Amino acid sequence: MESTSSHVRVIVGVMLCSVLAPLQDVTGQWFRPPKFWSCPQNCSCFDGSGIQHWPLPGSTPARKDPTRSLWMEKNPRVECIGSGLTRIPVEEIMDDVEMLFMSSNNIPKISLADLKKFKNLKVLNLKRNKIRSIIADADTTLTNVTTLTLRFNEIAFLSKEHFQSFPNLKYLSIYHNHITTLPGDMFRFNPYLNRLYLGPNPIKSFCDDFLEELNLKRLTLRNMSLTAVPPSISRMSNLVFVDLSDNQISEVRNNSFSPCKSLIRVILENNFITSIEENAFNGATSLRTIQLSENRLTSLPGGILSNVSVERLDVELWENEFFCDCSLKDFKIWVDQRNAIDPTTDVRFRCSQPMRMRNKYSDDVTSDDFTCQRKNVIYKERKTIYTGEEMAIAVMLTFLCTLLCGIVAWRCTFKRKYGHLLRYASQRDDYGDMEELQ
């Protein structure tokens, strides 16, 4: 019996050797077994050519992330997307992997020390994992990591210690977490960072100190409690895209985006903006898209867009309270002139006031319709005549006139009511005088 089992083992061993041994083709080239023999359960493993080695052909592959770009499928990678993981299965992943996609799992804690062995790692995607904390490790340095995705988690705090392990980081996405503060030295060890996606996050009081040393290309600060356009933006000469929507910005001041000559798109939707100064976009000569919908604008300076891109300009101004009278006429004239030069221009808005223009669209009316009624002009002129001193004099005069009229009215009323008694008293005095004379 024992002899039979040993024979079986020998036969199985020979068969495995025959399958796994290198085979030579007619050209003399050798085929070797795939490198990714070790692959976590419910995951997919690919080599540098994009060839899938696990799961085996014919089996059901792991689910893919539909939001991932195709450029992320060119290097050796492991995809564990929605695989039910509660930790990163480090021991089951080959050391030379370059891309790790671990999204849509349930990994509450990450230790950077566990990733130390992945010296070739370039992309680390940990989104949608319910991560609450990340344990920093000063001894872990992943010099090849350029892309780190931590969005849609439950992280409450991040500091320079966390990012010290990624000295060559270029892309960072941490929006939709529970972050309330951003330390001023947060990116002290990340001089090459150029794409930063921070908001939404429940920041209590925004301070842009952490942006001082960065020269970004793309920046997202949605819903971050901003009350003004961060001054550091005006120093980012390479900035192409910036999203400042869903904040509390009330005005956009001159040179807010200067000298952002590479800037193409600005999003300022859903703020409290009531005014934009005429040179707010001065210097942003490549700017083509400006989204200003859902604000509180009533008017715009005529030359506010005269320094932006000369072609394919798209400005969204919907859901504002534009007062379409003579104060907006210069802006309307500029829009018409721009449309005549470049028909691809798309700058439109809807009027809210005055009533004769209410709910009319800007491209359905002419600049001649943007007029101020005479009574409105007179009212405005009168409104500026009276000073505080003049108002005080007017009040005093009114009081004196009222007092004088009251006295006169009282005297007339008294005389009418008691006039016969006065005549009687006067007659008695006359009679008395006559009696004395007699």
C-alpha positions as CSV (number, residue, x, y, z in Angstrom):
1,M,0.0,0.0,0.0
2,E,2.8,2.3,1.0
3,S,4.6,1.4,-2.3
4,T,1.6,2.3,-4.3
5,S,1.2,5.7,-2.7
6,S,4.9,6.5,-3.4
7,H,4.4,5.5,-7.0
8,V,1.5,7.9,-7.2
9,R,3.5,10.8,-5.8
10,V,6.3,10.1,-8.3
11,I,3.9,10.1,-11.2
12,V,2.3,13.4,-10.0
13,G,5.7,14.9,-9.6
14,V,6.7,14.0,-13.1
15,M,3.5,15.4,-14.5
16,L,4.0,18.7,-12.7
17,C,7.6,18.9,-13.8
18,S,6.5,18.3,-17.4
19,V,4.0,21.2,-17.1
20,L,6.1,23.7,-15.3
21,A,9.4,23.0,-16.9
22,P,10.6,25.5,-19.4
23,L,9.6,24.6,-23.0
24,Q,11.5,25.6,-26.1
25,D,9.8,26.6,-29.3
26,V,11.2,26.3,-32.8
27,T,13.0,29.6,-32.6
28,G,14.9,28.5,-29.6
29,Q,13.1,31.0,-27.3
30,W,12.1,29.8,-23.9
31,F,8.6,30.1,-22.3
32,R,8.7,30.5,-18.5
33,P,5.8,30.1,-16.1
34,P,4.0,33.3,-15.1
35,K,5.5,35.4,-12.3
36,F,2.3,36.0,-10.4
37,W,1.7,32.5,-9.0
38,S,0.9,34.1,-5.7
39,C,-2.3,36.2,-5.9
40,P,-4.8,37.1,-3.1
41,Q,-8.2,35.5,-3.2
42,N,-10.9,37.2,-5.3
43,C,-8.2,39.4,-6.9
44,S,-6.7,39.7,-10.4
45,C,-3.0,39.8,-11.1
46,F,-1.3,41.1,-14.3
47,D,2.2,41.2,-15.5
48,G,4.0,44.1,-17.2
49,S,2.4,43.4,-20.5
50,G,-1.1,43.4,-19.2
51,I,-1.5,39.7,-19.4
52,Q,-3.7,38.3,-16.7
53,H,-2.2,35.3,-14.9
54,W,-4.8,35.0,-12.1
55,P,-7.6,34.0,-12.0
56,L,-6.8,31.2,-14.5
57,P,-8.3,31.4,-18.0
58,G,-11.9,30.4,-18.0
59,S,-12.6,31.5,-14.4
60,T,-14.5,34.6,-13.3
61,P,-12.2,37.6,-13.1
62,A,-12.3,40.0,-10.2
63,R,-14.5,43.1,-10.6
64,K,-12.9,46.2,-12.2
65,D,-13.1,49.8,-11.2
66,P,-15.0,51.6,-14.0
67,T,-13.5,54.9,-13.0
68,R,-9.9,53.9,-13.6
69,S,-8.1,55.3,-16.6
70,L,-6.6,53.0,-19.2
71,W,-3.1,54.4,-18.5
72,M,-3.2,52.6,-15.2
73,E,-3.2,49.2,-16.9
74,K,0.3,49.1,-18.4
75,N,2.4,48.0,-15.5
76,P,2.5,44.9,-13.2
77,R,-0.5,45.3,-11.0
78,V,-2.8,43.6,-8.5
79,E,-6.5,44.4,-8.4
80,C,-8.5,43.6,-5.3
81,I,-11.7,45.7,-6.0
82,G,-14.7,44.8,-3.9
83,S,-12.9,41.6,-2.7
84,G,-14.1,41.7,0.8
85,L,-10.7,42.4,2.3
86,T,-10.2,43.6,5.9
87,R,-6.5,44.2,5.5
88,I,-3.9,44.4,2.7
89,P,-2.8,40.8,2.0
90,V,0.9,41.9,1.7
91,E,2.3,38.3,2.0
92,E,0.3,37.1,-1.0
93,I,1.4,39.9,-3.3
94,M,4.6,39.7,-5.3
95,D,7.4,42.1,-4.2
96,D,7.9,43.7,-7.6
97,V,4.3,44.8,-8.1
98,E,4.0,48.4,-9.4
99,M,0.3,49.1,-9.0
100,L,-2.0,48.1,-6.1
101,F,-5.8,48.7,-6.5
102,M,-7.5,47.9,-3.2
103,S,-10.7,49.9,-3.5
104,S,-14.2,49.2,-2.2
105,N,-13.1,46.8,0.7
106,N,-13.4,47.1,4.4
107,I,-9.9,48.0,5.7
108,P,-10.2,50.2,8.8
109,K,-6.5,50.7,9.4
110,I,-3.4,51.0,7.2
111,S,0.2,50.6,8.4
112,L,2.7,52.1,6.0
113,A,5.4,49.8,7.4
114,D,3.5,46.8,5.8
115,L,4.2,48.3,2.4
116,K,7.9,48.6,2.8
117,K,8.7,45.6,0.7
118,F,7.1,47.1,-2.4
119,K,10.1,49.0,-3.7
120,N,8.7,49.3,-7.2
121,L,5.3,50.5,-6.2
122,K,4.1,53.5,-8.2
123,V,0.3,53.6,-7.7
124,L,-1.5,52.9,-4.5
125,N,-5.3,53.1,-4.6
126,L,-7.2,52.7,-1.3
127,K,-10.4,54.5,-1.9
128,R,-13.8,53.4,-0.4
129,N,-12.3,51.3,2.3
130,K,-13.7,52.8,5.5
131,I,-10.2,53.7,6.6
132,R,-10.2,55.5,9.9
133,S,-6.4,55.8,10.6
134,I,-3.1,55.5,8.9
135,I,-0.1,54.6,11.0
136,A,3.0,56.5,9.8
137,D,6.5,54.9,9.7
138,A,9.6,57.1,9.4
139,D,11.6,54.1,8.2
140,T,9.3,53.4,5.3
141,T,10.2,55.3,2.1
142,L,8.4,54.4,-1.1
143,T,10.4,56.6,-3.5
144,N,8.6,55.4,-6.7
145,V,5.0,56.1,-5.5
146,T,3.6,59.0,-7.5
147,T,-0.1,58.4,-7.1
148,L,-1.9,58.0,-3.8
149,T,-5.7,57.8,-3.6
150,L,-7.5,57.9,-0.2
151,R,-10.8,59.4,-1.1
152,F,-14.2,58.2,0.3
153,N,-12.9,57.0,3.6
154,E,-13.3,58.0,7.2
155,I,-9.8,59.6,7.9
156,A,-10.0,62.3,10.5
157,F,-6.4,63.6,10.5
158,L,-3.3,63.6,8.2
159,S,0.1,65.2,8.7
160,K,3.6,65.5,7.2
161,E,4.6,62.3,8.9
162,H,2.1,60.4,6.8
163,F,3.3,61.9,3.5
164,Q,7.0,61.7,4.4
165,S,7.0,58.1,3.1
166,F,6.1,59.4,-0.4
167,P,8.8,62.0,-1.3
168,N,8.1,61.8,-5.0
169,L,4.3,62.1,-4.8
170,K,2.6,63.9,-7.7
171,Y,-1.1,63.0,-7.3
172,L,-3.0,63.0,-4.1
173,S,-6.8,62.5,-3.6
174,I,-8.2,62.7,-0.1
175,Y,-11.7,64.3,-0.6
176,H,-14.8,62.9,1.1
177,N,-13.1,62.1,4.4
178,H,-13.6,63.5,7.9
179,I,-10.6,65.9,7.9
180,T,-11.2,69.1,9.9
181,T,-7.7,70.6,10.0
182,L,-4.9,70.9,7.5
183,P,-1.4,71.6,9.1
184,G,0.6,74.3,7.5
185,D,3.6,72.0,6.9
186,M,1.4,69.1,5.7
187,F,3.3,68.7,2.4
188,R,6.8,69.7,3.6
189,F,8.3,66.5,2.1
190,N,6.3,66.5,-1.2
191,P,7.9,69.2,-3.4
192,Y,6.8,67.5,-6.6
193,L,3.1,67.4,-5.8
194,N,1.1,68.9,-8.7
195,R,-2.4,67.4,-8.6
196,L,-4.1,67.9,-5.3
197,Y,-7.8,67.0,-4.6
198,L,-8.8,68.0,-1.1
199,G,-12.5,68.8,-0.9
200,P,-15.1,68.1,0.1
201,N,-13.9,67.8,3.7
202,P,-15.5,69.3,6.9
203,I,-12.8,71.9,7.4
204,K,-13.8,74.3,10.2
205,S,-11.6,77.2,9.4
206,F,-9.6,77.3,6.1
207,C,-6.0,78.5,6.0
208,D,-4.0,78.2,2.8
209,D,-0.5,78.0,4.5
210,F,-0.1,74.4,3.4
211,L,-0.3,75.6,-0.3
212,E,2.5,78.1,0.1
213,E,5.4,76.0,-1.3
214,L,3.3,74.1,-3.9
215,N,3.1,74.9,-7.6
216,L,0.1,72.8,-8.6
217,K,-1.5,72.0,-12.0
218,R,-4.9,70.9,-10.6
219,L,-6.5,71.9,-7.3
220,T,-9.9,71.0,-5.8
221,L,-11.1,72.8,-2.6
222,R,-14.8,72.1,-2.8
223,N,-16.8,72.6,0.4
224,M,-13.9,73.6,2.5
225,S,-15.3,76.7,4.3
226,L,-13.5,79.2,2.1
227,T,-14.6,82.8,2.5
228,A,-12.3,84.1,-0.2
229,V,-10.1,83.0,-3.1
230,P,-6.9,81.7,-1.4
231,P,-4.1,84.2,-2.1
232,S,-1.6,81.3,-2.8
233,I,-3.5,80.5,-6.0
234,S,-2.3,83.7,-7.6
235,R,1.3,82.4,-7.3
236,M,0.7,79.1,-9.1
237,S,1.9,79.8,-12.6
238,N,1.3,76.2,-13.8
239,L,-2.2,76.0,-12.5
240,V,-4.6,74.6,-15.2
241,F,-7.8,73.7,-13.2
242,V,-9.2,74.9,-9.9
243,D,-12.5,74.1,-8.2
244,L,-13.7,76.4,-5.4
245,S,-17.3,75.5,-5.5
246,D,-19.7,75.0,-2.6
247,N,-17.9,77.4,-0.3
248,Q,-18.8,80.8,1.3
249,I,-16.9,83.2,-1.0
250,S,-18.6,86.5,-1.2
251,E,-16.4,88.5,-3.6
252,V,-13.7,87.9,-6.2
253,R,-11.1,90.6,-6.0
254,N,-8.7,92.0,-8.6
255,N,-5.8,89.7,-9.6
256,S,-7.2,86.7,-7.8
257,F,-5.9,84.5,-10.6
258,S,-2.8,86.4,-11.7
259,P,-0.4,85.3,-13.1
260,C,-2.1,82.0,-13.9
261,K,-1.3,82.1,-17.6
262,S,-1.9,78.3,-17.9
263,L,-5.3,78.4,-16.2
264,I,-8.1,76.9,-18.4
265,R,-11.0,76.3,-16.0
266,V,-12.3,77.9,-12.8
267,I,-15.3,76.6,-10.9
268,L,-16.9,79.0,-8.4
269,E,-20.4,77.6,-8.4
270,N,-22.7,77.7,-5.3
271,N,-21.0,80.4,-3.3
272,F,-22.3,83.7,-1.9
273,I,-20.6,85.9,-4.6
274,T,-22.2,89.3,-4.9
275,S,-19.4,91.1,-6.7
276,I,-16.5,90.4,-9.0
277,E,-14.0,93.2,-9.6
278,E,-13.1,94.1,-13.1
279,N,-9.6,92.7,-13.1
280,A,-10.3,89.6,-11.1
281,F,-9.3,87.4,-14.0
282,N,-6.5,89.7,-15.3
283,G,-3.5,87.7,-16.4
284,A,-5.4,84.4,-16.9
285,T,-5.1,84.7,-20.7
286,S,-5.8,81.0,-21.4
287,L,-9.0,80.9,-19.3
288,R,-11.8,79.4,-21.3
289,T,-14.3,78.0,-18.8
290,I,-15.7,80.0,-15.8
291,Q,-18.5,78.5,-13.8
292,L,-20.3,81.1,-11.7
293,S,-23.8,79.6,-11.4
294,E,-25.8,79.6,-8.1
295,N,-24.4,82.8,-6.7
296,R,-25.8,86.2,-5.8
297,L,-24.6,88.3,-8.7
298,T,-26.8,91.2,-9.8
299,S,-24.3,92.9,-12.2
300,L,-20.9,92.5,-13.8
301,P,-18.3,95.0,-15.1
302,G,-18.2,95.5,-18.8
303,G,-14.6,94.5,-19.2
304,I,-14.4,91.7,-16.7
305,L,-13.7,89.1,-19.4
306,S,-11.6,91.2,-21.8
307,N,-8.3,89.6,-20.8
308,V,-9.2,85.9,-20.9
309,S,-9.0,83.5,-23.8
310,V,-9.9,84.8,-27.3
311,E,-11.6,81.6,-28.4
312,R,-14.2,79.1,-27.2
313,L,-15.1,81.0,-24.1
314,D,-17.7,79.4,-21.9
315,V,-19.1,81.3,-18.9
316,E,-22.0,79.8,-16.9
317,L,-24.0,82.4,-15.0
318,W,-27.3,80.6,-14.3
319,E,-29.2,80.9,-11.0
320,N,-28.1,84.4,-10.2
321,E,-30.2,87.6,-9.5
322,F,-29.1,89.8,-12.4
323,F,-30.7,93.3,-12.6
324,C,-30.9,93.8,-16.3
325,D,-30.9,97.6,-16.5
326,C,-28.4,100.2,-17.6
327,S,-25.8,98.9,-15.0
328,L,-25.4,95.7,-16.9
329,K,-25.5,97.2,-20.4
330,D,-21.8,97.4,-20.9
331,F,-21.4,93.7,-20.1
332,K,-24.2,92.8,-22.6
333,I,-22.5,94.9,-25.3
334,W,-19.2,93.1,-24.7
335,V,-20.9,89.7,-25.0
336,D,-22.6,90.7,-28.2
337,Q,-19.3,91.9,-29.7
338,R,-17.5,88.7,-28.6
339,N,-20.2,86.6,-30.2
340,A,-19.9,88.4,-33.4
341,I,-16.1,87.7,-33.5
342,D,-16.3,84.1,-32.2
343,P,-19.7,82.3,-32.5
344,T,-18.4,79.5,-30.3
345,T,-18.6,81.9,-27.3
346,D,-21.2,80.8,-24.8
347,V,-21.9,83.5,-22.2
348,R,-25.6,83.6,-21.3
349,F,-27.6,84.6,-18.2
350,R,-31.2,85.1,-17.2
351,C,-32.7,88.4,-15.9
352,S,-34.5,88.6,-12.5
353,Q,-35.2,92.4,-12.4
354,P,-36.7,94.8,-13.4
355,M,-40.2,93.2,-13.9
356,R,-40.3,94.1,-17.6
357,M,-37.1,91.9,-18.1
358,R,-37.9,89.2,-15.6
359,N,-37.1,85.6,-16.7
360,K,-35.8,86.8,-20.1
361,Y,-32.6,85.3,-21.4
362,S,-29.7,87.5,-22.4
363,D,-29.5,86.1,-25.9
364,D,-33.2,87.0,-26.5
365,V,-32.9,90.7,-25.8
366,T,-30.7,93.5,-27.2
367,S,-28.4,95.9,-25.4
368,D,-30.9,98.6,-26.0
369,D,-33.3,96.8,-23.6
370,F,-30.9,97.4,-20.8
371,T,-32.1,100.8,-19.7
372,C,-33.0,102.5,-16.5
373,Q,-36.4,104.1,-16.2
374,R,-36.5,107.9,-15.5
375,K,-38.2,107.6,-12.1
376,N,-35.5,105.2,-11.0
377,V,-32.8,107.7,-12.0
378,I,-34.5,110.6,-10.2
379,Y,-34.9,108.4,-7.1
380,K,-31.3,107.6,-7.1
381,E,-30.3,111.2,-7.6
382,R,-32.5,112.4,-4.7
383,K,-31.2,109.6,-2.5
384,T,-27.7,111.0,-2.8
385,I,-28.7,114.7,-2.1
386,Y,-29.5,114.5,1.6
387,T,-26.6,114.4,4.1
388,G,-26.9,113.7,7.8
389,E,-26.7,117.4,8.6
390,E,-29.4,118.3,6.1
391,M,-31.7,115.6,7.5
392,A,-31.3,117.0,11.0
393,I,-32.2,120.6,9.8
394,A,-35.2,119.2,8.0
395,V,-36.4,117.4,11.2
396,M,-36.0,120.6,13.2
397,L,-37.9,122.7,10.7
398,T,-40.7,120.1,10.6
399,F,-40.9,120.2,14.4
400,L,-41.1,124.0,14.6
401,C,-43.7,124.2,11.8
402,T,-45.8,121.5,13.5
403,L,-45.5,123.4,16.9
404,L,-46.5,126.7,15.3
405,C,-49.5,125.2,13.5
406,G,-50.6,123.6,16.8
407,I,-50.5,126.8,18.7
408,V,-52.5,128.6,16.0
409,A,-55.0,125.8,15.9
410,W,-55.3,125.9,19.7
411,R,-55.9,129.6,19.8
412,C,-58.5,129.4,17.1
413,T,-60.3,126.6,18.9
414,F,-60.1,128.3,22.2
415,K,-61.4,131.6,20.8
416,R,-64.3,129.9,19.1
417,K,-65.3,128.0,22.2
418,Y,-64.8,130.7,24.8
419,G,-65.1,133.9,22.8
420,H,-68.4,135.0,24.3
421,L,-66.9,134.8,27.8
422,L,-64.0,136.9,26.7
423,R,-66.5,139.5,25.4
424,Y,-68.5,139.3,28.6
425,A,-65.3,139.8,30.7
426,S,-64.3,142.7,28.5
427,Q,-67.7,144.4,28.9
428,R,-67.5,143.9,32.7
429,D,-64.2,145.7,32.7
430,D,-65.6,148.5,30.6
431,Y,-68.6,148.8,32.9
432,G,-66.4,148.9,35.9
433,D,-64.3,151.7,34.5
434,M,-67.5,153.6,33.8
435,E,-68.7,153.2,37.4
436,E,-65.4,154.4,38.7
437,L,-65.6,157.5,36.5
438,Q,-69.1,158.2,37.7
